[in-house]
Amino acid sequence: MKRKCLGCSIEFEVTSKQLDKRFCTQRCWGKYQTEHKLNMKAELRNRPTVDEVKKAFSEQRIKLVQSLTFVDFALSGVYIIINIVNNMIYIGSSKDIEARWREHVHKFYGNRHENDKLQKAWNKYGEKAFQFKILEVVQEKNLVVREQYYLDLYKPYERHIGYNLYKTAFSPLGNVWTEEQKANLRVVRHNQKPRKLYCKWCKTVFIVKGQNAKFCSHKCRDKARWQKDKAKNHSGKRKTLKELFDSLTDGELATILED
């Protein structure tokens, strides 16, 4: 049986007991090992350093966030997120569409979006597979009505059509839970153990069972909201995303993205 030597490319005879033999002589084997090591060293020298990779990643993130800005800021209306791979959609509305889209992207990268179906699709296909478009610019008082119109029109709450979880805008009303889902929810709530948490306003310890709570009472929550609204009203005009990027240097942007 003849076989081609990996070192000198010359054919040589092998017996039935030498089927694993790849080199005709020991010299060819040593020559091949030396060339392989040199190629590996050259490949390692040509590889980018850790700092170069971080810099390229930061520039990519900056370009992505800059591409999400709109011509007109603080628009209120109905928007749609389209998966161009499988043509599934998500429909939502917001009084500030730009802020809402940035909130979506921030939660996607943090892997903590409240819509589990949309988060899994983002993790699977990546940000390049999703397009964000404005369906209609409407007044804030008509947001619920117009969002409900598009939900009834496109039906994104159907499993094979979109990622919406509920049939009704801004509410889980109209969503029918199966008996199996209700039983699973009862089991989960029953098995949850009481936890000790700290109130963000009065800094006291309180015990809660179930979801995470930030405040020990409605009184502390209302006080915290009042203080937040007061600070917001005295903070001046809110900067847009474009103005924020123009005011920061490249080094500050890279530091923010790395954090």
N, C-alpha and C positions, 0 to 999 in steps of 0.2 A: 504494500500500500504506500502511495506517495503522498507527501504533505509538503506545503510551502512554508519555509522558515520565516518567522516573523522578523528576524534580524537581518539576514542577507537576501531574502526573497528567492532563495534557490530551493528547488524541490529535492527532497531526500526521502529515503526509504524508511518505513517504520513497520514494526512487527505488531502482532495482535496484543502483545503485552506493553506496547509503547504508544497506546492511543492518546495519552495525555501529553505527549512530547510535542513541543511547539518550536524548538530550536534544534538546528543540526549539530551545533557544537557548543561547548561552554563559553567560547569566545563570543559567539553571536548573542548568547544570553546576557553576558556582561555588557556588551555594546548596546543592546536594547534597553537595559536597565539604566545605563548612563544617559542615553538620549531621553528616556522617559522622565528622569529626574530633572534634566535641564528644561524640558518643556513645561513641567510643573512649576519650576521656579520662575520661568518667563511669564506663565499665566498668572502667578501670584503677584509678580511685579506690576502687571497690567491691570490688576483688579483695583477698583476705587477704594479709597480709605473710608473709615467710618465717618469722618467729618464730611467728606465729599457726598456720601450717601445721605447724611442728615441734611446737608445743604440742598441737595436735589429734591428731597422729599418736602422740605419746607417751601421751596419755590413752587412745587406742584400744588401744595395745599393753598398757597397764596393765589395762584392762578385760578384754582377751582372756586375759592370764595369770591374772588373778584368777578368771575363769570356769573355769579348768582345775583349780582346787583341789577336793579331795574332802572329804567329811564326816569320814571316818576316814583317817588318814595311814599311810604305810608298809604298805599292804596288799600281800600276795603273792597272785598269781593269774593268770588268763588274761584277756586283754583283746581287743577287736576294734575296728578302725578301719573305718568305713563311709563310702563315697563316695555321698552321697544323690542325686547326679546320674545315675550309671550303675549304682548298687547293687553295685559291686565292693567287696571286703572285704580286710582284712589281719588276720591273727590272730597274736598273740604272747603271751609270758608274761614275768613279772618278779617278783622278790622284793620290789620296791618299785614299784608301778604308777604312783604319782604321779611319781616321779623318772624313770621310763621315758617317760612321756608328755611331760614337760618336755624330755627329751633329744630325742625325736622332733621337737617344735616348734622347738627350737633348731637342729637340723640342717636342718630344712625352710627356715627363714629364711636360713640360711647357704648354702643350695643345695649341701650336701655330705653328703646322706643316703646311707648305703651301699646302700640299695635304690633302684636307678635308676628302676624302674617307679613306685614310690610317689612319688619326688621329682618326676618329670615330671607325674604326675597332680596333685600339689600346686601346681606352677607353672601348670598349665593351668586348674584350677578354683578355686584359692584356698582359704583356711582355712574359709570359710563352707560349703564343700561337704562337709566331713568331720566326722563325729561319732565320739567316743571313748566306748566303753562297756565295762563290766566284765562278762565272761561268767560267771566263777565265781571266788570267793575260796577258795583252797586253801592247804595248808601247803607250805612251800618244798620239802620232799622229794618232793612229788607233782606238781611243776610240769611236768616233762617228760611224765609219763604223761597228765595232763589236757590239755596242749597238743596232744599227738599225737592224743588222742581228738577234739578239735574240728577238727584238720586233716583227719582221715579223714572226719569228718561233713560239713563244708562244702566241702572240697576247694578252698581258696583258691589253691593252686599252679597250678590250671588257668588258662590265659591269659584265657579269657572269664569267669572267676568272680572272681578276686582278684589280689592283688599279691605274695603269698608266692613266694619264689624256690625253696624246697626242700620236699620232701614230708615230711621227717623233722624233728622238733623239735630245735632247737639243733645241727643237724648237716646238712652237705650230702650225707650218705649217702642213697642211694636216688635221687639225681638223676642221670639218664643224659645224658651229654654227647654231642652228635652229632660226627661226624668233622670236619665243617666248623668247629665251635667249637674242637675240639682243635687243628686246623691253625692257626686264627687265634691261639690262645693261644701256640703254639710260635713263630709269627712275631713276636709282640709281645715275648716274652721274649728272643728271639734279637737283636732290634734294640735292646734297652735297653743304654745305655752305663753303664759303672761311674761312680759318683759318690762324692765325698768328703763325709762327714757328721761331725758332732761328737757325741761321746757325752755324754748329759745328766748322767752321774754322774762319770766321771773326766776329762771335757773333752778327750779325745784325739781325733785325726782317724783315721777308718777308712774303708775303701772298701767299698761295697756295690753290688750289681747286682740290680735288681728293685724290690721294695717299699721304702718308707721304713722305716728302723730308728732307734729312739731310743737304743739302747745298743749298745756294741761287743761285749758278751759277755753270757752268761746270769748271770755273777757280778755284773756291774754292774746288771743288771735286778733281780736278787733283792735287792741292797742298797737300791736305790731304792724297791722295794715295801715292804721292811721299815721304812724310814724313814717312808714315807707312812702305813703302818698304825700305827706308833708315835705319830705326830702326831695321827692321827685318834682313837686311844684316849684321848689326854690332852686332847682339845679340848672335852670335855664333851658334853652332849646336843645332837644335831643339831636345828637349828631347822627347823620346817616352813615351807612357802611362805607360809602365812597369817601366821605370827609374823614372818617376814622383812619382809613388806609393812607390817605394823603398826609395826615398829620404824623404818622409813625415812620421811623427810619427802617431800613432793611434789617439792621441788627435787632431792633425791638420786635419786628414781626417774626423773625426766626426764633427769638427767645420765647415769644408767646406760643408759637406752634409747637416748640419742643416741650413746653410745660403741659 
